[in-house]
Amino acid sequence: MSIKASEISDLIRARIEKFEAAAEARNVGTVVSVTDGICRVHGLADVAYGEMLEFPGNSFGLALNLEQDSVGAVVLGEYRHISEGATVKTTGRILEVPVGPAMLGRVVDSLGNPIDGKGPIASVERRPIERVAPGVIWRQSVSQPVQTGLKAIDAMVPVGRGQRELIIGDRQTGKTALAIDTIINQKGTGVKCIYVAIGQKQSSIANVVRKLEEHGAMEHTIIVAASASTPASMQYIAPYSGCTMGEYFMDNGEDALIVYDDLTKQAWAYRQISLLLKRPPGREAYPGDVFYLHSRLLERSARVSADYVEKFTGGKVKGRTGSLTGLPIIETQAGDVTAFVPTNVISITDGQIFLETDLFNAGIRPAMNAGISVSRVGGAAQTNIIKKLGGGIRLALAQYRELAAFSQFASDLDEATRRQLERGVRVTEVMKQKQYSPMSVAEMALSLYAVNNGYMDKVDRKKIVDFEHGLQSFFRANYADLLKQINDKPELSKEVEAGLKKCCEEFVAGATY
Amino acid sequence: MAEKATIARPYARAAFGFAQERGVLAQWSTLLGTAAAVVAEPRVAAVIGSPHVGSDELVALLAEAAGPAADGNGRNFLQALASNRRLALLPEIAAQYEELRAAAEGVVDVELVAAMPVAPAQEQRLVAALERRLKRQVRVHTRIDASLVGGAIVRAGDLVVDGSLKGRLERLAATMNA
């Protein structure tokens, strides 16, 4: 007979010590029906909305419908062992998940239980998954950037710490890739990342974990996984759990970034629960509170003031602000952004990044549509050098699009128009970037400087990518000091500009691409 | 079950309101209690809703069973139930009526399930403790259930105080397996 590891006497003793033997007074009810993870419970006169319920077999549920004679509850997890007549007890608590630095590097389910096979998590603190967002008094405006490492994003739609920037697009347009690149680029910046996977294939989640591990980005990342095979209740609560884990860092004066991949599927899960709870269906069969579902989640992304952090930590952390940047992802069907959930989330967030299938297929990756992608608050947080150099990019692309449509009809173009078209083509090329290769501020600055100042005008359009690649290698090899200087202090001073100019001129003269 | 309670509520409230106003709470208790018992009888339950038996006949049967408790008003209540085809709800209505009556009289029915017979002194201490906690007069109905092994369970409506050895062992098992 083999002895199980859990039978070691110390462990057993610890558990006995934890055991409270006093008689418990609880409110109880009886299960009347179980349908697809939804239980109707008779009794439970004193239950509160959103309270955690205890079902037999160590499983838990959430009371979501309080009616005159019954309570509608969702079971979190497996529900096949619950039968009619089973006893349900109130717990007097609302759902909590473990939080803290011990969660970093781990893959957990919606309840914070580890599912990566790396053993239990030594987390001491637990916090409720639903919380009211910080009020206006405690907030501070966005002023520090989150570097995504992608030229197109950081130059044209900058994201600030504490901002909510929506990533929206059809399937297979690189939404997840963009988010993962951003997480990878946070390595070494102190920004903690949380990736919430909702309704995805287990294989996709495993891929993300592997890619993050390969790039050494798991150390600062928590993955909350509610795959397509988990019950709808778990998919519904996953973003709230992830948000609670992120808020822990924000409250302690650190910066965190959370990716909700994706909220469309969470809305589907919530729709399923609502319909099974017999709540009246509204537009697209979603219940009436779908807007609130997302707004209360995204409101919890915030930049909080040093006062808030000091108050929250009881004076332990002073003079540090905290932030939780939100990157929700929405998947559209055939580019339809006027559907219910996309319009809702567009209106809640502080800007959006539109990814398009046509651009993706044309080889422009990230496939961002620069015309309709905006960042409403990120400009205030953009680094000085990128702001100065990137200003021309947006304009050049806008003019290029206008002229490109017009020039299809005109055979003879004047010199100025032709030059603008050529510039537009080159800017578009420069904005292309490979996956898993985020760039530092200095590298971005160089590329932007080179294209803005016409160093690429004489290069064949098909050679632009190679030219840029060569230029970057040259820069890293010969101007390491300048690179470090810009990354340390991202400002466009006279000498920095002179340095960039010299670098470009030397490279063009050598022309080894 | 839940639905039945919802449908029965207005009838129970009406009956209670009427009986309270006239001061005939006990009489209506008898009426509803007997009628509920008759309706719960399987042979009677089978004929409710049957096209061969008219509602007048059913009302007459129930009234007869209730005896003197079924005066003119009582008959009218049964008649109203019959014409709305809600006679089958009588047990639910009777239960809700008793709840309302207990609440109005400041009494609560408590079920005491014990592993072994409870000594009168113990029961009195328990009643005193419960009356303090529930702030009502307590009516104890004791039941013996040997499967509890030891201790007792007190059930007052939805509130359950589990002080049984069985319950404690179950909780210990849950803690150990968590």
Interface residues (C-beta under 8 A of the other chain):
Chain A: I12 R15 I16 K18 F19 A21 A23 E24 A25 R26 N27 V28 G29 V32 R40 H42 G43 L44 A45 D46 N58 E67 Q68 D69 S70 K89
Chain B: M1 A2 E3 A5 T6 R9 G151 G157 D158 L159 V160 V161 D162 G163 G167 R168 R171 L172 A174 T175 M176 N177 A178
